[in-house]
Amino acid sequence: MEDNRDFHFSIVRHIGVLAEAGKGWKKEVNLVSWNDRPAKLDIREWDENHAKMTRGVTLNAEETSILRDLLADPDKLFPQH
């Protein structure tokens, strides 16, 4: 099995920062195009130069809409015990 790590990306739009870790790393929400494909919502940590990143989560438009609806219901997020 070949391990091809040759990829490129473009941050199309910076949406916001969720958290800041040490040494300049930030957990960000962005629209990112991977390998010239349509941009997807992307949540991951980036170094201060956006040259290095952690593993993250990417969501297409439909998945983003579903996530928005799930997060809009506070009882689903933090149910009363």
N, CA and C atoms as a LAMMPS dump frame, in Angstrom:
ITEM: TIMESTEP
0
ITEM: NUMBER OF ATOMS
243
ITEM: BOX BOUNDS ff ff ff
-5.0000000000000000e+02 5.0000000000000000e+02
-5.0000000000000000e+02 5.0000000000000000e+02
-5.0000000000000000e+02 5.0000000000000000e+02
ITEM: ATOMS id mol type element x y z
1 1 1 N 0.85 -1.181 0
2 1 2 C 0 0 0
3 1 3 C 0.891 1.238 0
4 2 1 N 0.668 2.117 -0.938
5 2 2 C 1.47 3.325 -1.07
6 2 3 C 0.932 4.428 -0.168
7 3 1 N 1.835 5.103 0.519
8 3 2 C 1.447 6.207 1.399
9 3 3 C 1.754 7.511 0.68
10 4 1 N 0.741 8.11 0.067
11 4 2 C 0.931 9.341 -0.694
12 4 3 C 0.471 10.525 0.133
13 5 1 N 1.414 11.253 0.687
14 5 2 C 1.089 12.413 1.513
15 5 3 C 1.252 13.716 0.737
16 6 1 N 1.35 13.62 -0.579
17 6 2 C 1.496 14.812 -1.401
18 6 3 C 0.107 15.412 -1.636
19 7 1 N -0.183 16.488 -0.928
20 7 2 C -1.464 17.156 -1.076
21 7 3 C -1.233 18.649 -0.893
22 8 1 N -2.201 19.411 -1.307
23 8 2 C -2.118 20.848 -1.077
24 8 3 C -3.494 21.346 -0.649
25 9 1 N -3.478 22.52 -0.06
26 9 2 C -4.711 23.077 0.474
27 9 3 C -4.682 24.585 0.321
28 10 1 N -5.878 25.144 0.405
29 10 2 C -6.021 26.592 0.387
30 10 3 C -7.12 26.963 1.375
31 11 1 N -6.792 27.832 2.317
32 11 2 C -7.812 28.323 3.239
33 11 3 C -8.581 29.411 2.491
34 12 1 N -9.793 29.077 2.112
35 12 2 C -10.632 29.968 1.308
36 12 3 C -11.212 31.087 2.174
37 13 1 N -11.621 30.729 3.396
38 13 2 C -12.184 31.731 4.307
39 13 3 C -11.912 31.313 5.742
40 14 1 N -11.381 32.228 6.513
41 14 2 C -11.186 32.005 7.946
42 14 3 C -12.485 32.409 8.64
43 15 1 N -13.071 31.495 9.398
44 15 2 C -14.34 31.775 10.062
45 15 3 C -14.137 32.186 11.508
46 16 1 N -13.249 31.492 12.225
47 16 2 C -13.01 31.89 13.604
48 16 3 C -12.09 30.941 14.341
49 17 1 N -11.719 31.348 15.56
50 17 2 C -10.845 30.562 16.424
51 17 3 C -11.678 30.026 17.581
52 18 1 N -11.6 28.723 17.811
53 18 2 C -12.315 28.1 18.924
54 18 3 C -11.486 28.108 20.197
55 19 1 N -10.179 27.924 20.061
56 19 2 C -9.299 27.861 21.229
57 19 3 C -7.869 28.114 20.786
58 20 1 N -7.062 28.548 21.736
59 20 2 C -5.648 28.76 21.459
60 20 3 C -4.831 27.919 22.421
61 21 1 N -3.932 27.135 21.857
62 21 2 C -3.058 26.286 22.66
63 21 3 C -1.69 26.961 22.775
64 22 1 N -0.764 26.272 23.368
65 22 2 C 0.573 26.821 23.517
66 22 3 C 1.327 26.898 22.206
67 23 1 N 2.373 27.685 22.195
68 23 2 C 3.285 27.82 21.053
69 23 3 C 2.602 28.28 19.776
70 24 1 N 1.529 29.045 19.881
71 24 2 C 0.909 29.646 18.709
72 24 3 C -0.106 28.788 17.969
73 25 1 N -0.331 27.557 18.406
74 25 2 C -1.306 26.707 17.742
75 25 3 C -2.718 27.143 18.118
76 26 1 N -3.625 27.146 17.121
77 26 2 C -5.012 27.546 17.345
78 26 3 C -5.959 26.535 16.712
79 27 1 N -7.043 26.23 17.438
80 27 2 C -8.114 25.399 16.885
81 27 3 C -9.033 26.34 16.129
82 28 1 N -9.11 26.151 14.813
83 28 2 C -9.822 27.089 13.951
84 28 3 C -10.952 26.422 13.178
85 29 1 N -11.897 27.261 12.793
86 29 2 C -12.945 26.869 11.863
87 29 3 C -12.69 27.661 10.584
88 30 1 N -12.509 26.942 9.483
89 30 2 C -12.207 27.571 8.199
90 30 3 C -12.962 26.865 7.087
91 31 1 N -13.049 27.517 5.949
92 31 2 C -13.437 26.84 4.71
93 31 3 C -12.134 26.538 3.991
94 32 1 N -11.879 25.251 3.73
95 32 2 C -10.606 24.832 3.15
96 32 3 C -10.864 24.008 1.893
97 33 1 N -10.116 24.322 0.848
98 33 2 C -10.121 23.524 -0.372
99 33 3 C -8.91 22.604 -0.313
100 34 1 N -9.154 21.306 -0.41
101 34 2 C -8.092 20.302 -0.395
102 34 3 C -7.9 19.785 -1.817
103 35 1 N -6.684 19.867 -2.325
104 35 2 C -6.347 19.354 -3.662
105 35 3 C -7.276 19.912 -4.746
106 36 1 N -7.523 21.209 -4.67
107 36 2 C -8.33 21.928 -5.668
108 36 3 C -9.78 21.458 -5.749
109 37 1 N -10.264 20.802 -4.716
110 37 2 C -11.665 20.388 -4.665
111 37 3 C -12.492 21.51 -4.039
112 38 1 N -13.831 21.425 -4.139
113 38 2 C -14.669 22.448 -3.509
114 38 3 C -14.371 22.558 -2.011
115 39 1 N -14.421 23.771 -1.513
116 39 2 C -14.103 24.026 -0.097
117 39 3 C -15.114 23.354 0.814
118 40 1 N -14.613 22.882 1.953
119 40 2 C -15.455 22.264 2.979
120 40 3 C -15.199 22.965 4.302
121 41 1 N -16.175 22.892 5.188
122 41 2 C -15.982 23.392 6.537
123 41 3 C -14.936 22.507 7.201
124 42 1 N -13.964 23.122 7.845
125 42 2 C -12.83 22.39 8.393
126 42 3 C -12.562 22.859 9.814
127 43 1 N -12.427 21.905 10.745
128 43 2 C -12.111 22.218 12.141
129 43 3 C -10.864 21.431 12.506
130 44 1 N -9.788 22.144 12.847
131 44 2 C -8.531 21.51 13.241
132 44 3 C -7.603 22.554 13.85
133 45 1 N -6.503 22.096 14.426
134 45 2 C -5.502 23.01 14.972
135 45 3 C -4.449 23.301 13.906
136 46 1 N -4.044 24.572 13.871
137 46 2 C -3.036 25.046 12.921
138 46 3 C -1.92 25.744 13.686
139 47 1 N -0.704 25.661 13.13
140 47 2 C 0.372 26.453 13.706
141 47 3 C 0.172 27.906 13.288
142 48 1 N 0.977 28.79 13.821
143 48 2 C 0.759 30.225 13.582
144 48 3 C 0.942 30.633 12.129
145 49 1 N 1.662 29.845 11.332
146 49 2 C 1.881 30.177 9.922
147 49 3 C 0.979 29.4 8.968
148 50 1 N 0.096 28.593 9.507
149 50 2 C -0.774 27.722 8.71
150 50 3 C 0.034 26.823 7.774
151 51 1 N 1.214 26.406 8.249
152 51 2 C 2.05 25.483 7.49
153 51 3 C 1.91 24.064 8.013
154 52 1 N 1.63 23.913 9.312
155 52 2 C 1.453 22.604 9.925
156 52 3 C 0.074 22.538 10.56
157 53 1 N -0.482 21.317 10.589
158 53 2 C -1.829 21.141 11.113
159 53 3 C -1.938 19.807 11.802
160 54 1 N -2.963 19.671 12.644
161 54 2 C -3.287 18.389 13.244
162 54 3 C -4.349 17.716 12.383
163 55 1 N -4.713 16.507 12.758
164 55 2 C -5.86 15.883 12.107
165 55 3 C -7.1 16.665 12.503
166 56 1 N -8.065 16.679 11.626
167 56 2 C -9.261 17.453 11.912
168 56 3 C -10.497 16.805 11.342
169 57 1 N -11.532 17.605 11.255
170 57 2 C -12.82 17.16 10.733
171 57 3 C -13.198 18.086 9.586
172 58 1 N -13.612 17.506 8.467
173 58 2 C -14.124 18.301 7.358
174 58 3 C -15.565 17.89 7.098
175 59 1 N -16.389 18.874 6.811
176 59 2 C -17.811 18.634 6.575
177 59 3 C -18.238 19.321 5.282
178 60 1 N -19.012 18.601 4.466
179 60 2 C -19.563 19.241 3.271
180 60 3 C -20.759 20.101 3.681
181 61 1 N -21.398 20.736 2.734
182 61 2 C -22.498 21.662 3.04
183 61 3 C -23.66 20.954 3.74
184 62 1 N -24.01 19.754 3.28
185 62 2 C -25.12 19.021 3.894
186 62 3 C -24.787 18.632 5.339
187 63 1 N -23.582 18.133 5.556
188 63 2 C -23.172 17.744 6.907
189 63 3 C -23.109 18.957 7.833
190 64 1 N -22.67 20.093 7.297
191 64 2 C -22.617 21.324 8.087
192 64 3 C -24.015 21.747 8.511
193 65 1 N -24.966 21.629 7.612
194 65 2 C -26.35 21.973 7.925
195 65 3 C -26.918 21.062 9.016
196 66 1 N -26.632 19.778 8.918
197 66 2 C -27.1 18.827 9.936
198 66 3 C -26.462 19.142 11.28
199 67 1 N -25.159 19.414 11.289
200 67 2 C -24.48 19.757 12.535
201 67 3 C -25.074 21.023 13.148
202 68 1 N -25.344 22.018 12.328
203 68 2 C -25.958 23.259 12.824
204 68 3 C -27.284 22.966 13.515
205 69 1 N -28.106 22.129 12.901
206 69 2 C -29.397 21.779 13.491
207 69 3 C -29.226 21.01 14.799
208 70 1 N -28.259 20.098 14.84
209 70 2 C -28.015 19.341 16.072
210 70 3 C -27.539 20.251 17.2
211 71 1 N -26.679 21.204 16.88
212 71 2 C -26.147 22.109 17.901
213 71 3 C -27.159 23.151 18.355
214 72 1 N -28.198 23.381 17.56
215 72 2 C -29.208 24.386 17.906
216 72 3 C -30.116 23.93 19.041
217 73 1 N -30.12 22.634 19.346
218 73 2 C -30.969 22.097 20.404
219 73 3 C -30.126 21.861 21.654
220 74 1 N -30.177 22.78 22.624
221 74 2 C -29.323 22.648 23.804
222 74 3 C -29.595 21.383 24.611
223 75 1 N -30.801 20.83 24.535
224 75 2 C -31.101 19.598 25.268
225 75 3 C -30.326 18.404 24.711
226 76 1 N -30.006 18.444 23.428
227 76 2 C -29.196 17.38 22.829
228 76 3 C -27.739 17.517 23.239
229 77 1 N -27.297 18.751 23.432
230 77 2 C -25.896 19 23.8
231 77 3 C -25.621 18.651 25.251
232 78 1 N -26.421 19.207 26.132
233 78 2 C -26.192 19.051 27.556
234 78 3 C -27.511 18.681 28.232
235 79 1 N -27.912 17.425 28.1
236 79 2 C -29.198 17.018 28.684
237 79 3 C -29.187 17.153 30.202
238 80 1 N -30.36 17.456 30.721
239 80 2 C -30.509 17.562 32.171
240 80 3 C -30.436 16.167 32.776
241 81 1 N -29.688 16.017 33.842
242 81 2 C -29.552 14.711 34.51
243 81 3 C -30.517 14.602 35.647
